Amino acid sequence: MFGRKRTGQQRITREQALAARPFRNPELEVEYNDAGEIELKRPRRRTWWVNLLAKFGSVPEYQTLTLDKVGTAVWDLCDGEHTVRELIDRLADEHKLSRKEAEVSMVAYLRQLAQRGIIALAIEGKKETGEA
């Protein structure tokens, strides 16, 4: 309801999605905390509601997202070199998951990261996209 509607986007095949190469948003500030987890900071967009809230108090300049150990491991692999298939294989091996469980989990997680603008996917033969 409150999200942007995406029109005119082309669907990609499962094979294209698995062959895609996720890469990090270079505009994010990245810090590792004491637990070895990543804290991602992104400048807050100045939307009308943020400006309204700013009138009643301070609004942080940055949105912060902390990734747990698994999320940090995925982030480290989102370098534009590894494919989604390679990330799935690694997740399945490291956490003793079936291939299907790992694929469902990884695709859902990458989709969330893409929707938040944290990563994007390079799909061969297509322009860069934020869909998993």
N, C-alpha and C positions, 0 to 999 in steps of 0.2 A: 504494500500500500504506500509506504513512504519512500521506497527505493526508486531508482531510475528504471524506466522501462527500456529494454534493449531491443531495438528494432533493426531489422536488416542484417542481423548477424548470421553468418553461415555456420551451419553445423559441421563438425569435423567427425571423421570416422573414429572408431575405437583404435585402430592401428595408428592413425595420425596422432591421436592423443598419447598413446604409449611411446611413440617415437619423438614426441615433443621434448624440448630441452628447457626446463625452468631456469630462470635467472632472476637475481635479486633486483629490487628497485634501488638504484644508486642514490636516490635522494634521502634514503633513511639513514639515521645515525644509529650505529650499532655499538653496544657495549656488552661485555660479558660481566655478569655479577659473580659474587663469591662462590655460588653454587655451581658455576660453570654453565649457567643458562644465559641466553641472549635476551637483552632488552632492546627492543626496536623503538626508536622515536621518530615520529613523523610530524612535521609542522601541521598544526590544526588549521583546517580551512575556515575562513571567516564567512560563515553562512549567516543568514539573518537571525537564526535562533542563537548562534554563538554570540553575535553582537548584542542581542537582547539580554542574554545571561551575563555578559560582561558589564552591563549597566548595574546589575545587582550585586556584583562581586567579581573576584578575579577568576578568569578562565585560563587554565594552563595553555601555554603556547604550543605545547607538543602533546600528541596522543602517544601513550606508551603501551607497548604490548610486550609481555614477557613470555618467551617460549620455554617450555619444559625441556628436559634432556632429549626426548625423542624429537620434538620440534626443532631444537638446536641442531641435532644431527641432520635433519632434513634440510634446514637452512644452509648448513655448511656444504651440502651436496647440490644446492640450487646455484650452480656456478656457470650455467650455460654449456657445460661440457657433458654432464650426465643426462641421460634420458629419463623420462618418467618410468619406463620399464626397469631401468637399473635401480632407481630408488625403491621401487616395489620389491625387486629381488633382494635388495639389501635389508629392507624392513622385514621381509619374510624370514630371511636367514637369521638375523640378529634376535628376533623376538619369537622364533619358533611358531610362525603363523603359516596357515595354508596360503597358497598363492592367491586364491580368491579373496580371503580375508584381508591380506595385505593390499591387494589392488583396490578393494572397496574403501579401505581406510585411507590409503594414500591419495586416491583421487578426490575423496571428500575433503581431505585436509588441504591439498593443493588448490582445490576450488575455493575454499575459504580464504586462503592466503591471497589468491588472485583477486577475489571480490573486494578484499580490503586494500588492494593496491600494493601489497608487500612483494609479490612476485609477478612475473608475466611468463608466458610460454612462447618460445620460438618454435613455430611449426614449419617444417620444410615445405617450401612452395607457397607459403601464405605469409601475410603480414603478421607482425607480432600481435598477440591477443592475450587477454586476461582470463580466458576460460580454460578449464582443465578437462 
